[in-house]
Amino acid sequence: MLRDLLTLLTEAMSRVSMTEGLADTVYMVSASSFIALAAGLPLGVVLSVTAEGGILRNKPLNSVLSCAVNIGRSVPFVILMIALIPITRKIVGTSIGVSAAIVPLSAAAVPFIGRVVESSLREVDPGVIEAAQSMGATPFEIIRKVLLPEGLPGIIAGFTLTVINLVGYSAMAGIIGGGGLGVIAVRYGYQRFMPDVMAVTVVILVVMVQLVQIAGDKLASLARHDRKN
């Protein structure tokens, strides 16, 4: 069974530029994950601290941000890709290709990471926060030294799920010429009736998801261990 699978992989990769497609997918997922984390982390922090009972309660700001996040999460990715074509063209200069796909991928991931961070910070023991406040810690110090360290395992676990979603989204981006494994699956596996190419693409995506999940679980476990110590 394993030998047949390896033979199928070898034959399919020799027929199409599977290696290049894999590299493009890794680039898209990595870049969009970094951008989404850079934007989603502060968004989640603001959502948490400005909520009811937060250390910087601000109901109007929280309501606006929460509404924006809910809207962003409710738009299907395929529709989001099409809707962002004008913006993508202004940012990247084109709406087709690997770099262009990073824009909708990042936009789709930011709201999810924002909610993940918010949920993780809300699970922090209020007693720990109150203890920090009683010692005269400023809100910024509480965020940096209490909320983020205590919520880190949950943030890592949620970020892992977001990256896995981005792997699937990157394949969907191939529908509109986003590049990567998705375009190979559509161009060769579907349009040219090459089921072996389609099968290999699925196998590679499954392996990618498994590797991301294993790495995320390991990092989350290390974060929990460090927090206990």
C-alpha positions in Angstrom: 0.0 0.0 0.0 2.7 2.4 1.0 4.8 1.5 -2.0 1.8 2.1 -4.4 1.3 5.5 -2.8 4.9 6.5 -3.2 4.8 5.4 -6.8 1.7 7.5 -7.4 3.4 10.5 -5.8 6.5 10.1 -7.8 4.6 9.7 -11.1 2.3 12.6 -10.5 5.1 15.0 -9.4 7.1 14.1 -12.5 4.2 15.1 -14.7 3.4 18.5 -13.1 5.4 21.1 -11.1 4.1 19.8 -7.8 7.2 20.9 -5.9 6.7 24.5 -7.1 3.0 24.3 -6.2 3.9 23.1 -2.7 6.4 25.9 -2.3 3.8 28.5 -3.4 1.3 27.1 -0.9 3.8 27.2 1.9 4.6 30.8 1.0 1.0 31.9 0.9 0.1 30.2 4.1 3.2 31.4 6.0 2.9 35.0 4.8 -0.8 35.3 5.4 -0.5 33.6 8.8 2.2 36.1 9.9 0.2 39.1 8.7 -3.0 37.8 10.3 -1.3 37.2 13.6 0.3 40.7 13.5 -3.1 42.3 13.0 -5.3 39.8 14.9 -3.4 39.7 18.1 -3.8 43.4 19.0 -7.4 43.3 17.7 -8.1 40.4 20.1 -6.4 42.2 23.0 -8.5 45.3 22.4 -11.7 43.3 22.2 -10.9 41.6 25.5 -9.8 44.6 27.5 -12.6 46.9 26.3 -15.4 44.3 26.9 -17.7 44.4 29.9 -15.6 43.8 33.0 -12.4 44.5 31.1 -9.5 46.5 32.5 -10.1 49.2 29.9 -13.9 49.0 29.4 -15.1 50.9 26.4 -18.5 49.7 25.2 -18.8 51.8 22.0 -15.3 50.8 20.7 -15.9 47.2 21.7 -19.3 47.1 19.9 -17.9 48.5 16.7 -14.9 46.2 16.6 -17.1 43.2 17.5 -19.5 44.0 14.8 -16.7 44.3 12.2 -15.2 41.0 13.3 -18.6 39.2 13.1 -19.1 40.6 9.6 -15.6 39.5 8.5 -16.1 36.0 9.9 -19.5 35.6 8.2 -18.4 36.2 4.6 -17.6 33.0 2.7 -14.0 32.9 1.5 -14.8 32.5 -2.2 -17.0 35.6 -2.1 -14.3 37.5 0.0 -11.7 36.7 -2.7 -13.9 38.2 -5.4 -15.0 41.2 -3.4 -11.3 42.1 -2.5 -10.1 41.9 -6.1 -10.0 45.7 -6.5 -8.2 46.2 -3.2 -5.8 43.3 -4.1 -5.0 44.9 -7.4 -4.2 48.2 -5.7 -2.0 46.6 -3.1 -0.1 44.0 -5.2 -0.7 45.4 -8.7 -2.5 42.3 -9.9 -5.4 40.1 -8.8 -3.9 36.8 -10.0 -0.9 34.9 -8.6 0.6 33.8 -5.3 1.2 37.2 -3.9 -2.3 38.4 -4.8 -3.8 35.5 -2.9 -2.1 36.6 0.3 -4.4 39.6 0.6 -7.8 37.7 0.9 -6.1 35.0 2.9 -4.9 37.5 5.5 -8.2 39.3 5.5 -10.1 36.1 6.1 -7.8 35.0 9.0 -7.6 38.3 11.0 -11.2 38.1 12.4 -10.7 34.5 13.4 -7.4 35.2 15.2 -9.0 38.2 16.9 -11.8 36.1 18.3 -9.3 33.4 19.3 -7.2 35.9 21.2 -10.2 37.5 22.9 -11.6 34.1 24.0 -8.2 33.0 25.3 -7.7 36.2 27.3 -11.2 36.0 28.8 -10.3 32.6 30.3 -7.5 34.1 32.4 -8.3 33.8 36.1 -9.8 37.2 37.2 -8.0 36.7 40.5 -4.6 37.0 38.8 -5.6 40.2 37.2 -7.0 41.7 40.4 -3.7 40.7 42.2 -1.7 42.6 39.5 -4.0 45.6 39.9 -3.6 45.6 43.6 0.2 45.8 43.2 -0.2 48.9 41.1 0.4 47.4 37.6 -0.7 49.5 34.7 -3.1 48.2 32.1 -0.3 47.8 29.6 1.7 45.8 32.2 -1.3 43.6 32.9 -1.7 42.9 29.2 2.0 42.2 28.7 2.9 40.3 31.9 -0.4 38.7 32.9 -3.0 38.3 30.1 -0.8 37.3 27.2 1.4 34.8 29.2 -1.6 33.2 30.8 -3.6 33.1 27.6 -0.7 31.9 25.4 -1.6 28.2 25.3 -5.1 29.0 24.1 -3.8 31.5 21.6 -1.4 29.0 20.1 -4.1 26.3 19.9 -6.4 28.8 18.1 -3.7 30.1 15.8 -3.0 26.5 14.8 -6.6 26.0 13.8 -6.4 29.2 11.8 -3.3 28.1 9.9 -5.0 24.8 9.1 -8.0 26.8 7.7 -5.6 28.8 5.6 -4.2 25.7 4.1 -7.6 24.8 2.9 -8.3 28.4 1.8 -5.0 28.5 -0.2 -6.3 25.5 -2.2 -9.6 27.3 -2.8 -7.6 30.4 -4.1 -6.6 28.3 -7.1 -10.1 28.6 -8.4 -9.4 32.3 -9.4 -5.7 31.7 -10.3 -4.2 32.1 -6.8 -1.4 29.6 -7.5 -0.1 26.8 -5.3 -1.5 23.3 -5.1 -5.0 24.6 -5.7 -4.4 25.7 -9.2 -2.6 22.5 -9.9 -5.6 20.5 -8.7 -7.9 22.6 -10.9 -5.8 22.8 -14.0 -4.5 19.2 -14.1 -6.6 17.2 -11.8 -10.0 18.6 -12.9 -9.7 20.3 -16.3 -7.3 17.7 -17.8 -8.8 14.7 -16.1 -5.7 13.6 -14.2 -7.1 11.9 -11.1 -3.6 10.9 -9.9 -2.6 14.6 -9.7 -5.8 15.4 -7.8 -5.1 12.5 -5.4 -1.5 13.6 -4.8 -2.6 17.2 -4.2 -5.1 15.9 -1.5 -2.4 13.8 0.1 0.1 16.7 0.3 -2.5 19.0 1.8 -3.5 16.3 4.4 0.2 15.9 5.3 0.6 19.7 5.7 -2.4 19.9 8.0 -1.1 17.0 10.1 2.4 18.7 10.4 0.8 22.0 11.4 -1.4 20.3 14.0 1.5 18.4 15.5 3.7 21.5 15.7 0.8 23.6 17.2 0.0 20.9 19.8 3.7 20.7 20.8 4.0 24.5 21.2 0.8 24.8 23.2 2.0 22.0 25.5 5.3 23.8 26.0 3.5 27.0 26.8 1.3 25.3 29.4 4.4 23.7 31.0 6.1 27.1 31.1 3.1 28.7 32.7 2.9 26.1 35.4 6.6 26.7 36.2 
